[in-house]
């Protein structure tokens, strides 16, 4: 996602609200704290702090807002700040000030004053100068650690790094990453891996004493991990025993540390990087044995959950399959069937080989083994349905599609409709609805089926029992039941307002009134608003919010 194409990634309503905030000048104190690290305060119902990190272009690497909004999308405050950053770049970026020429015009005293001010406002500049003055030696591991730790120490307060100080905390790590970007992966690959592992280690230690809500430290770790993978992928074809031994010696303590720290998926990701070399020469066996050594380590054996072991076993299985040793692969399946992902891999192999009856058998066995894990059982049934489809076993398909649909799986309602004969469909739907009604967590599909099958009478009854659903279901009822929709919608709004005692709840009720107006028209909305004003003449906040609704 870029500053220039936010509208393609942010939902329309959120984007529009963000544009409104930007255009109404709600973005205050926009500043670039460090290279491509922006911060601003956005006014609204409260003041919210927003941090945005960009790459060298306008790609958004990470973004964070202190508002309570929870979604994978940017919130309206983040959108507003991104738009403000874009405006700032457009205004000042096209014709940059010739800073060097201006500095040459200043007198020595003016330069010193400027530098002193800069050192106070930009701690990273101080860090940079300390490094420059303290030594001129080539970058080495000790220097890398010192740079990272200095910026982390500077950002900490009483041993803790607050969320708005994480940008300062990773200054040293970013400087090291910048240095690594100048190196040639083919010539300096081992050095890049060494320094990247140090960055990952130091930043992971930082996470233990930081509020990384903004994801800034995590982004630096992810970038270093990506760098390692990139180097190993681009490594020259010539790969000798000494190199792989050194790399494995580097990886082993790093993986053990992250297993013991147990904060991230880094152990699996690091072993995944090694898989870039698993199909080179005879090194697959060496990596296989290395993984076995990790699995046997005390750090892993002491863990309660088996997630990492399962992932490591999958890597081993991948190596065996790369080597084409089918006997070893089958033996591996037999030995490690306790792990669901290994069984899934075995089912996938059977499907790829056209052994669909074998896939059905394996799925049924796994459904029994994992019977206390509903999510896994569901996965096995879906895979079994796929195998039935390949076999053309329509009767089995139909029964399983019904079972999955009755469990709330919408896709299998559609599959069921394709499989059932037209003259049997109404009977099947009636049975399905009866089963869906038994469990409350299947209510989404229950409503969906009523709408799809145009069962408006049943849908109306559902709305009477679940009053809040009238807000979304009214379009399917309005034509046949306008009076009932009006009655249910007004009851819903009355129930919201009656116990409310603060403006926030009144605002929410007024948003429902606007939906009501869209459904029933301006005249009906005016009547409802007048009734509410008559009923609650002393609720000043409510009267104020009602007055804002135009009709």
C-alpha positions in Angstrom: 0.0 0.0 0.0 1.3 3.4 -1.0 0.4 7.0 0.0 -0.7 7.5 -3.6 -3.2 4.5 -3.7 -4.8 4.4 -0.2 -8.3 4.4 -1.8 -7.6 1.0 -3.3 -6.8 -0.7 0.0 -8.9 1.2 2.6 -12.7 0.6 2.7 -14.6 3.4 1.0 -16.4 4.8 4.1 -13.2 4.8 6.2 -11.2 6.4 3.4 -13.9 9.1 3.0 -13.8 9.8 6.7 -10.1 10.1 6.6 -10.3 12.5 3.7 -12.8 14.6 5.7 -10.5 14.7 8.7 -7.6 15.8 6.5 -9.5 18.4 4.7 -10.9 19.8 7.9 -7.3 20.3 9.2 -7.7 17.8 12.0 -4.0 16.6 11.5 -1.8 18.6 13.9 2.0 18.6 14.6 3.0 16.6 11.6 6.7 16.0 11.8 9.4 13.6 10.4 11.1 12.3 13.5 13.7 10.4 11.5 14.3 9.3 7.9 10.8 8.3 6.6 9.4 8.1 10.2 6.4 10.4 10.6 4.3 11.3 13.6 1.2 13.5 14.0 -1.7 14.1 16.3 -5.2 13.9 14.9 -8.1 15.7 16.6 -11.6 14.2 16.7 -13.6 12.9 19.7 -10.2 12.9 21.3 -6.6 13.5 20.4 -5.0 10.4 18.8 -1.3 9.9 18.0 -0.4 8.4 14.7 3.0 7.0 13.6 3.8 6.0 10.0 7.0 4.5 8.6 7.7 4.6 4.8 10.3 3.2 2.7 12.5 5.4 0.5 9.5 5.9 -1.8 5.9 6.3 -0.7 5.2 2.6 0.3 3.8 2.3 3.9 5.9 -0.2 5.9 3.9 0.2 9.1 1.3 2.4 10.7 -0.1 2.8 14.2 -2.8 4.8 15.9 -3.7 5.1 19.5 -7.5 5.1 18.8 -9.5 1.9 19.7 -10.2 1.0 16.1 -9.4 -2.7 15.4 -9.1 -3.9 11.8 -6.5 -5.0 9.2 -7.3 -1.7 7.5 -5.9 1.8 8.3 -8.2 3.8 10.5 -9.6 7.2 9.5 -6.9 9.0 11.6 -4.1 7.0 9.8 -5.7 7.8 6.4 -5.7 11.6 7.3 -2.1 11.5 8.4 -1.0 9.6 5.2 -2.8 12.3 3.1 -1.0 15.0 5.1 2.3 13.3 4.5 1.6 13.1 0.8 0.7 16.8 0.7 3.9 17.7 2.6 6.0 15.7 0.2 4.3 17.2 -2.8 4.8 20.7 -1.5 8.4 20.4 -0.3 9.7 17.3 -2.1 9.6 18.5 -5.7 12.0 21.4 -5.2 14.2 20.6 -2.2 16.0 23.3 -0.4 19.8 23.4 -1.1 20.7 22.8 2.5 24.5 22.5 1.8 24.6 25.9 0.1 22.7 27.5 2.9 25.1 25.9 5.5 28.1 27.3 3.6 26.7 30.7 4.0 26.5 30.5 7.8 29.2 31.7 10.2 30.9 29.3 12.6 28.9 30.5 15.6 25.7 30.1 13.7 26.7 26.6 12.6 27.5 25.6 16.2 24.1 27.0 17.4 22.3 25.1 14.7 24.3 21.9 15.5 23.6 22.2 19.3 19.9 22.7 18.6 19.9 19.7 16.2 21.6 17.5 18.8 18.9 18.3 21.4 16.0 17.7 19.0 17.4 14.7 17.0 19.2 12.1 19.4 20.0 10.0 16.3 22.3 12.8 15.1 24.1 12.6 18.5 24.4 8.9 18.1 25.8 9.2 14.6 28.4 11.7 15.7 29.5 9.7 18.8 30.1 6.7 16.4 32.0 8.9 14.0 34.2 10.5 16.7 34.8 7.3 18.8 36.3 5.2 16.1 36.8 5.0 12.4 37.3 1.2 12.1 35.3 -0.9 9.7 32.0 -2.2 10.8 32.3 -5.3 12.9 30.0 -7.4 15.2 31.0 -5.5 18.4 30.3 -2.2 16.7 26.9 -3.4 15.4 25.8 -4.5 18.8 27.0 -1.3 20.4 25.2 0.9 17.9 21.9 -1.0 18.4 22.2 -1.0 22.2 23.0 2.7 22.4 19.9 3.8 20.5 17.8 1.4 22.6 19.2 2.6 25.8 18.7 6.3 24.8 15.0 5.5 24.1 14.4 3.7 27.4 12.9 5.2 30.5 13.4 3.3 33.7 14.3 0.2 31.6 11.2 0.4 29.4 10.7 1.7 25.9 7.3 3.4 25.4 5.4 3.0 22.1 6.2 6.5 20.9 10.0 5.9 21.6 10.4 2.7 19.6 11.3 4.8 16.5 14.3 6.2 18.4 15.1 2.8 19.8 15.7 1.2 16.4 17.8 4.0 15.0 21.0 2.0 15.5 19.4 -1.1 13.9 18.3 1.0 10.9 21.8 2.4 10.4 23.2 -1.2 10.4 20.5 -2.2 7.9 21.5 0.8 5.7 25.1 -0.4 5.8 24.1 -3.9 4.8 22.2 -2.5 1.8 25.5 -1.2 0.5 27.1 -4.7 0.5 27.1 -7.2 -2.4 25.1 -10.3 -1.4 27.3 -12.5 -3.6 30.6 -11.2 -2.2 29.5 -10.4 1.4 26.7 -12.9 2.0 28.1 -14.3 5.2 28.7 -10.9 6.7 25.1 -9.8 5.8 23.8 -13.0 7.5 25.9 -12.4 10.6 24.9 -8.8 11.1 21.3 -9.5 10.3 21.2 -12.2 13.0 22.6 -9.7 15.4 19.9 -7.2 14.5 17.2 -9.8 15.0 18.7 -10.9 18.4 19.1 -7.3 19.7 15.7 -6.2 18.5 14.1 -9.3 20.0 15.7 -8.5 23.3 14.3 -5.0 22.9 10.8 -6.4 22.5 11.1 -7.8 26.1 11.1 -4.3 27.5 9.1 -2.3 24.9 5.6 -1.5 23.9 5.8 -2.3 20.2 2.1 -1.6 19.5 3.1 0.2 16.4 5.0 -2.8 15.1 8.1 -0.7 14.4 10.6 -3.1 16.1 8.8 -6.1 14.5 9.2 -4.5 11.1 13.0 -4.2 11.6 13.1 -7.9 12.6 11.1 -8.8 9.6 13.3 -6.8 7.3 16.4 -8.5 8.6 14.8 -11.9 8.2 13.9 -11.1 4.6 17.5 -10.0 4.0 18.8 -13.4 5.2 16.4 -15.2 3.0 17.3 -13.0 0.0 21.1 -13.6 0.5 20.7 -17.4 0.8 18.5 -17.5 -2.3 21.1 -15.4 -4.3 24.1 -17.3 -2.9 26.5 -18.4 -5.8 26.1 -21.9 -7.1 29.4 -22.9 -5.5 28.6 -23.9 -1.9 31.2 -25.8 0.0 31.2 -27.8 3.2 33.0 -25.1 5.2 30.5 -22.4 4.3 27.4 -24.4 5.2 29.1 -25.5 8.5 29.7 -21.9 9.4 26.2 -20.8 8.6 24.7 -23.7 10.6 26.9 -22.8 13.5 25.5 -19.2 13.3 21.9 -20.3 13.0 21.9 -22.9 15.9 22.3 -20.6 18.9 20.0 -18.0 17.3 17.3 -20.6 16.8 17.7 -21.9 20.4 17.5 -18.3 21.8 14.3 -17.6 20.0 12.8 -21.0 21.1 13.6 -20.1 24.7 12.3 -16.5 24.3 9.1 -17.9 22.8 7.8 -14.5 21.5 7.8 -15.0 17.7 7.9 -17.5 14.9 11.5 -16.7 14.2 12.8 -20.3 14.8 10.6 -21.6 12.0 11.4 -18.7 9.7 15.1 -19.1 10.2 15.0 -22.8 9.4 12.8 -21.9 6.4 15.7 -19.7 5.2 18.0 -22.7 5.3 15.7 -24.6 3.0 17.0 -22.4 0.2 20.0 -24.7 0.2 18.3 -28.0 0.8 18.3 -29.0 -2.8 21.9 -28.1 -3.5 24.3 -31.1 -3.8 24.3 -33.4 -0.8 23.5 -30.6 1.7 19.9 -31.7 2.1 21.0 -34.5 4.5 23.1 -32.0 6.5 20.2 -29.7 6.9 17.9 -32.6 7.7 20.3 -33.6 10.5 20.6 -30.0 11.7 16.8 -29.8 12.1 16.8 -33.1 14.0 19.4 -31.6 16.3 17.1 -28.6 17.0 14.2 -30.9 17.6 16.2 -32.8 20.2 17.4 -29.7 21.9 16.3 -29.0 25.5 14.9 -25.7 24.4 12.3 -27.4 22.2 11.7 -30.5 24.2 10.6 -28.3 27.2 7.9 -26.6 25.2 4.3 -27.5 25.9 3.0 -26.9 22.4 4.3 -28.8 19.5 3.9 -26.2 16.8 7.6 -25.7 16.0 8.3 -29.4 16.0 5.5 -30.0 13.5 6.8 -27.2 11.3 10.4 -28.6 11.5 9.1 -32.1 10.6 7.5 -30.6 7.5 10.8 -29.2 6.4 12.4 -32.6 6.9 9.6 -34.1 4.8 10.2 -31.5 2.1 13.9 -32.6 2.0 13.0 -36.3 1.6 10.6 -35.4 -1.2 13.2 -33.3 -2.9 15.5 -36.3 -2.9 12.9 -38.5 -4.5 13.3 -41.3 -1.9 9.7 -42.6 -1.9 10.5 -45.4 0.6 11.9 -42.8 3.1 8.9 -40.5 2.5 6.4 -43.3 3.3 8.4 -44.3 6.4 8.4 -40.7 7.5 4.6 -40.5 7.2 4.3 -43.6 9.3 6.7 -42.4 12.0 5.2 -38.9 12.3 1.5 -39.3 11.8 0.9 -37.8 15.2 1.3 -34.4 13.6 -1.8 -33.1 11.6 0.3 -31.2 9.1 2.2 -34.4 8.2 -1.1 -36.2 7.7 -2.3 -33.3 5.5 0.9 -33.5 3.5 0.2 -37.3 3.0 -3.4 -36.6 1.9 -2.1 -33.9 -0.6 0.4 -36.5 -2.0 -2.4 -39.0 -2.4 -4.6 -36.4 -4.2 -1.7 -35.4 -6.5 -1.1 -39.0 -7.3 -4.8 -39.6 -8.1 -5.1 -42.0 -5.2 -8.5 -40.5 -4.1 -9.8 -43.6 -2.2 -6.5 -43.5 -0.2 -7.1 -39.8 0.5 -10.6 -40.6 1.8 -9.3 -43.3 4.1 -6.6 -41.0 5.5 -9.1 -38.2 6.1 -11.5 -40.5 7.9 -8.7 -41.7 10.1 -7.6 -38.2 10.9 -11.2 -37.2 11.8 -11.1 -39.8 14.5 -7.6 -39.0 15.7 -8.4 -35.2 15.9 -12.0 -35.7 17.1 -11.6 -33.2 20.0 -10.3 -30.5 17.7 -13.3 -29.1 15.8 -11.3 -26.9 13.4 -9.1 -29.8 12.3 -12.0 -32.2 11.9 -13.6 -29.5 9.6 -10.5 -29.4 7.5 -10.4 -33.1 7.1 -14.1 -33.2 6.0 -13.5 -30.5 3.4 -10.6 -32.5 2.0 -12.7 -35.6 2.0 -15.4 -33.8 0.1 -12.8 -32.9 -2.5 -11.7 -36.5 -2.8 -15.4 -37.6 -3.2 -15.7 -35.0 -6.0 -12.7 -36.5 -7.8 -14.1 -40.0 -7.4 -17.6 -38.9 -8.6 -19.2 -40.4 -5.5 -22.3 -38.1 -5.6 -24.2 -39.8 -2.8 -21.2 -39.4 -0.4 -20.7 -35.8 -1.6 -24.3 -34.9 -1.0 -24.3 -36.3 2.6 -21.1 -34.6 3.5 -22.1 -31.3 1.9 -25.3 -31.3 4.0 -23.2 -32.1 7.1 -20.8 -29.2 6.4 -23.6 -26.8 5.6 -25.4 -27.8 8.8 -22.2 -26.8 10.6 -22.5 -23.3 9.2 -20.2 -23.6 6.1 -21.8 -21.3 3.5 -19.8 -22.7 0.5 -21.2 -26.1 1.1 -24.8 -24.8 1.1 -24.1 -23.9 -2.5 -22.4 -27.2 -3.2 -25.5 -29.0 -1.7 -27.8 -27.0 -4.0 -25.9 -28.2 -7.0 -26.0 -31.8 -5.9 -29.7 -32.2 -4.7 -32.4 -32.8 -7.3 -34.8 -29.9 -7.8 -37.8 -31.8 -6.6 -36.0 -32.7 -3.3 -34.6 -29.2 -2.7 -37.4 -27.7 -0.6 -37.4 -30.7 1.7 -33.6 -30.5 2.1 -33.8 -26.7 2.8 -36.4 -27.3 5.5 -34.3 -29.9 7.1 -31.1 -27.8 6.9 -32.9 -24.8 8.5 -34.1 -27.0 11.3 -30.5 -28.2 12.0 -29.0 -24.7 11.7 -31.5 -23.3 14.2 -30.2 -25.7 16.9 -26.9 -23.9 17.3 -26.7 -20.1 17.7 -23.2 -19.8 16.1 -24.8 -20.9 12.7 -27.2 -17.9 12.7 -25.3 -16.2 9.8 -25.9 -19.1 7.4 -29.5 -19.5 8.8 -30.2 -15.9 7.8 -28.4 -16.3 4.5 -30.5 -19.3 3.5 -33.7 -17.5 4.4 -32.7 -14.6 2.1 -31.4 -16.9 -0.7 -34.6 -18.9 -0.7 -36.7 -15.8 -0.4 -38.5 -17.1 2.7 -39.7 -13.7 3.8 -42.3 -14.9 6.3 -39.6 -16.9 8.2 -37.2 -14.0 7.9 -39.7 -11.6 9.4 -40.2 -14.0 12.4 -36.4 -14.2 12.7 -36.2 -10.4 12.9 -38.9 -10.4 15.6 -36.8 -12.7 17.7 -33.5 -10.9 16.9 -34.5 -7.3 16.7 -31.1 -5.9 15.9 -31.0 -7.8 12.6 -33.7 -5.6 11.1 -30.9 -3.0 10.4 -29.4 -5.3 7.8 -32.3 -7.5 6.7 -35.0 -4.8 6.1 -34.2 -4.6 2.3 -35.5 -8.2 1.9 -38.7 -7.5 3.8 -39.7 -3.9 2.9 -41.6 -4.7 -0.2 -43.9 -7.3 1.4 -44.0 -6.1 5.0 -43.5 -2.3 5.1 -45.7 -1.8 8.2 -43.9 -4.6 10.1 -40.4 -3.3 9.1 -41.4 0.1 10.5 -42.7 -1.4 13.7 -39.6 -3.5 14.2 -37.1 -0.8 13.3 -38.7 1.8 15.7 -38.8 -0.8 18.5 -35.1 -1.5 17.9 -34.3 2.3 18.1 -36.5 2.8 21.2 -34.7 -0.1 22.9 -31.4 1.5 22.2 -32.3 4.9 23.5 -34.3 3.9 26.6 -31.3 2.8 28.8 -28.8 5.2 27.2 -27.3 7.9 29.3 -24.3 9.3 27.4 -23.7 11.1 24.1 -21.8 8.3 22.6 -24.8 5.9 22.8 -27.1 8.7 21.5 -24.8 9.1 18.5 -25.0 5.4 17.8 -28.8 5.5 18.0 -28.9 8.4 15.7 -26.8 6.5 13.2 -29.5 3.9 13.3 -32.2 6.5 12.7 -30.3 7.6 9.5 -30.5 4.0 8.3 -34.2 4.0 9.3 -34.7 7.2 7.2 -33.0 5.5 4.2 -35.4 2.5 4.6 -38.7 4.2 5.4 -38.2 7.7 4.1 -37.8 11.2 5.4 -41.4 11.5 6.6 -41.3 8.4 8.7 -38.0 9.6 10.2 -39.4 13.0 11.0 -42.3 11.3 12.9 -39.9 9.1 14.8 -37.6 12.0 15.8 -40.6 14.1 17.0 -41.8 11.2 19.1 -38.3 10.8 20.7 -38.2 14.5 21.4 -41.6 14.3 23.1 -40.6 11.2 25.1 -37.3 12.6 26.4 -37.5 16.4 26.7 -34.9 16.5 29.4 -32.2 14.6 27.7 -30.2 17.5 26.3 -27.5 15.4 24.6 -30.1 13.3 22.9 -32.0 16.4 21.7 -28.8 17.9 20.4 -27.9 14.7 18.4 -31.4 14.4 17.0 -31.2 18.0 15.8 -28.2 17.1 13.6 -30.3 14.7 11.5 -31.5 16.4 8.4 -34.9 15.4 6.9 
